[in-house]
Amino acid sequence: MKTVLLSTLLLLSVMASAQDSLHINRPAFLYCLATYELPTSYGFTIGTSIPFHSIIKEKVHKDFKIHSEKDEFISAELGGYRYPFAYSGIIVNAGIGIRYIKSTKHFTELSFNQGILRTVYDGKVYEVDPNGNIKERILFGRTYLATGLSYSLNWGLNNGNSNLWFIQLKPAVWMQYPYNSFLKLQFSLQAGISYRLKKITLLTRTKYKHLL
């Protein structure tokens, strides 16, 4: 029993943690991306991401210090793509994600999106009404749900701390459903630019951990 108590006291003397809640300014972003859907479709996406919470971690040792920052954000996107000789699609989605800030010139994002996809088929589509008349269906297509997961990498184009423009590379995987009574798995690669908008004041939680 004495050994357990002594070990516990030694552990508490080596590590100490604290937490503060403050306010910090974080930017929202507007982005425009070219989209390539495997295997043969292509399109575009425009969107915005707005942070709502921030977390800062400080790990301090007598010989070094580790500092990390991440923001939690919500997003909204509008996109369109073209599948040659088959159909065109419009997709609208909303998402939630985490932005990992590496430096003033580089950050990464992991986000989850849920949306609605509307497709419009190529060519003319006809239907027969109850009276036996044939008529053309204008903009005929189908509506699906779309659920996806994406990871983006962002690099600043300016020198110093005043980065306004970023290059963004964003691979993603998402599901289109119900598709033939099941689901269709999609893979996409997006690339483009993002612009840093006016900063927003939000609550941040700072965690300190001292390793003695």
Secondary structure, DSSP 8 states (H G I E B T S, - for coil): -HHHHHHHHHHHHHEEEEEEEEEEEEEEEEEEEEEEETTTEEEEEEEEEEEEEEEEEEEEESS-EEEEEEEEEEEEEEEEEEETTTEEEEEEEEEEEEEEEEETTEEEEEEEEEEEEEEEESS-EEEE-TTS-EEEETT-EEEEEEEEEEEEEEEESSSTT---EEEEEEEEEEEEEEETTEEEEEEEEEEEEEEEEEEEEEEEEEEEEEE-
